[in-house]
Amino acid sequence: MRQEWSPEELLASWTLVDGDWDLVANKSGSTRLGFSLMLKFFESEGRFPDLLEEVPQAAVEYVAGLVKVPAADFTKYDLTSRSAKNHRKQIRETLKLRPATRADEEELIAWLADEVCPVELVEDRLREALLVECRERTIEPPGRIDRIVTAAQTRAEKAFCARTIERLGGAGVGDLEVLPGSGCGCGRGVGSWCSVAPDTGHFPSNSGVRWCRGSAVGSAAALLDTDRHAH
């Protein structure tokens, strides 16, 4: 979570509304402040903080003023305590969410690979799309978001490679393999996929397809570009 918040942003995202006050009514001290911050953090990020330091200090001070608890008391809130565990359960039930299962993770990987990765390469945006999808499915975002994003990228890249090879056909792939030269120093030949591991057909994350300099296979390059934009 970003650490800089303007007064207007704090008002919009961290203010306790009517239903929130019902949840904190029977709590006091660091428990009252900790619960309030956990609730608003989850509403904003779609997950619970792993460390107290993830919660912006500006938000701590703002919410502390609302619940009439010293901001310094937030350091006493133990995220690993039984109380914090019960708080997370209460927040999930209030927001009608459930913890993600391994099956949910696999389904999210498939969804991200099929629907988002073909048109979005920026990892931060992939994470945002994943969080939105979790809300749509009423599940708490898994703790291993980075693993899910990486797995989805890998699956999408392999699928893209397979589609491209299929569309080029055996003759097209053969022409690329026999072209002489090593325009970029990779040793694989002008016009070859120098970013593709020959034994796996896998594109490294965020690299896309890179053609050796001096490639004469313009039609193949155009085909790759067309396939990217078509998805």
RALIN-V763950 format. One record per pair of residues at least 4 apart in sequence whose C-alpha atoms are under 8 Angstrom apart, sorted by the first residue. I is the first residue (numbers start at 0). J is the second residue. D is the distance in whole Angstrom. If there is no record, write none. Layout:
I;J;D
I;J;D
This chain:
0;44;7
0;53;6
0;54;7
0;55;8
1;55;7
2;53;8
2;54;8
2;55;5
2;56;7
2;57;8
3;55;7
3;57;8
4;8;6
4;9;6
4;55;8
4;57;7
4;58;8
5;9;6
6;10;6
7;11;6
8;12;6
8;13;8
9;13;5
9;14;7
9;57;8
9;58;7
9;61;7
10;14;5
12;39;7
12;43;7
13;36;8
13;39;6
13;40;8
13;58;7
13;61;8
13;62;7
14;39;8
14;62;7
14;65;8
15;19;5
15;20;7
15;35;8
15;39;8
15;65;8
16;20;7
17;21;7
18;22;7
19;23;7
19;35;8
20;24;6
23;27;8
23;31;6
23;34;7
23;35;7
26;30;6
26;31;5
27;31;5
27;32;8
28;32;7
28;68;6
28;72;7
29;33;6
29;68;7
29;72;5
29;73;6
29;74;8
29;75;6
29;76;6
30;34;6
30;76;6
30;82;8
31;35;6
31;66;7
31;68;8
32;36;6
32;62;7
32;63;6
32;66;7
32;68;7
32;70;8
32;72;8
32;73;6
33;37;6
33;73;6
33;76;6
34;38;6
34;83;8
34;86;6
35;39;6
35;62;7
36;40;6
36;54;8
36;58;8
36;59;7
36;62;7
37;41;6
37;47;6
37;48;7
37;87;8
38;42;6
38;90;6
39;43;6
40;44;6
40;45;8
40;46;7
40;47;7
40;48;7
40;54;7
41;45;5
41;46;5
41;47;5
41;48;8
42;46;8
44;130;8
45;130;6
45;134;7
45;139;7
45;140;6
46;139;6
46;140;6
47;87;8
48;53;6
48;54;7
49;53;7
49;78;8
50;54;8
50;78;7
51;74;7
51;78;8
54;58;7
54;59;7
55;59;6
56;60;6
57;61;6
58;62;6
59;63;6
59;70;6
59;73;8
60;64;6
60;70;5
61;65;7
62;66;6
63;67;6
63;68;5
63;69;6
63;70;5
64;68;7
64;69;8
64;70;8
68;72;7
69;73;8
72;76;7
76;83;8
77;83;7
78;83;5
78;84;8
79;83;6
79;84;7
80;84;6
81;85;6
82;86;6
83;87;6
84;88;6
85;89;6
86;90;6
87;91;6
88;92;6
89;93;6
90;94;6
91;95;6
91;96;5
91;97;6
91;139;8
92;96;6
92;97;8
95;137;7
96;137;5
96;138;5
96;139;6
97;137;7
97;138;5
97;139;6
98;138;6
98;139;5
98;140;7
98;141;7
99;103;6
99;104;7
99;138;6
99;139;6
99;140;6
99;141;6
100;104;6
100;141;8
101;105;6
102;106;6
103;107;6
104;108;6
104;141;7
104;147;7
105;109;6
106;110;6
107;111;6
107;129;8
107;147;7
108;112;6
108;147;6
108;148;7
108;150;7
108;151;5
109;113;6
109;151;7
110;114;6
110;115;7
111;115;5
111;116;6
111;125;8
111;129;7
111;148;8
111;151;6
112;116;5
112;117;7
112;151;5
112;152;6
112;154;6
112;155;5
113;117;7
113;155;7
114;118;8
115;119;6
115;125;7
115;128;8
116;120;6
116;125;7
116;151;7
116;152;6
116;155;6
117;155;7
117;227;7
117;230;5
118;227;8
118;228;7
118;230;6
119;124;7
119;125;7
120;124;8
120;125;7
120;205;6
121;125;6
121;205;8
122;126;6
122;148;7
123;127;6
124;128;6
125;129;6
125;148;7
126;130;6
126;144;7
126;145;8
126;148;7
127;131;6
128;132;6
129;133;6
129;140;8
130;134;6
130;140;6
131;135;6
132;136;6
133;137;6
133;138;5
133;139;6
133;140;6
134;138;6
134;139;7
134;140;8
140;144;7
143;147;6
144;148;6
145;149;6
146;150;6
147;151;6
148;152;6
149;153;6
149;204;8
150;154;6
151;155;6
152;156;6
152;204;7
153;157;6
153;201;7
153;202;8
153;203;8
153;204;7
154;158;6
155;159;6
156;160;6
156;201;6
156;202;6
156;204;8
157;161;6
157;200;7
157;201;5
157;202;7
158;162;6
159;163;6
160;164;6
160;200;7
160;201;7
160;202;8
161;165;6
161;200;8
162;166;6
163;167;6
163;222;8
163;223;6
163;226;7
164;168;6
164;169;8
164;172;7
165;169;8
167;171;5
167;172;6
167;219;7
167;222;8
168;172;6
169;173;6
170;174;6
171;175;6
171;219;8
172;176;6
173;177;6
174;178;6
175;188;8
175;189;8
175;190;6
175;191;6
175;216;8
176;187;8
176;188;7
176;191;7
177;188;8
178;188;6
178;189;6
178;190;7
178;191;8
179;188;5
179;189;6
180;186;7
180;187;8
180;188;5
180;189;5
181;185;6
181;186;5
181;187;6
181;188;4
181;189;5
181;211;7
182;188;7
182;189;5
182;211;5
182;212;5
182;213;6
182;214;8
183;189;8
183;211;5
183;212;6
185;193;6
187;191;6
187;192;8
187;193;6
188;211;7
189;210;8
189;211;5
189;212;7
189;213;6
189;214;5
189;215;8
190;210;6
190;211;5
190;212;7
190;213;7
190;214;4
190;215;6
190;216;6
191;210;6
191;211;6
191;214;8
192;208;7
192;209;6
192;210;5
192;211;7
193;208;8
193;209;6
193;210;6
193;211;6
194;202;6
194;203;7
194;206;7
194;207;8
194;208;6
194;209;6
194;210;8
195;199;8
195;200;6
195;201;6
195;202;5
195;203;7
195;208;8
196;200;5
196;201;6
196;202;7
202;206;7
202;207;6
202;208;7
203;207;7
210;214;7
210;220;8
216;220;7
217;221;6
218;222;6
219;223;6
220;224;6
221;225;6
222;226;6
223;227;6
224;228;6
225;229;6
226;230;7
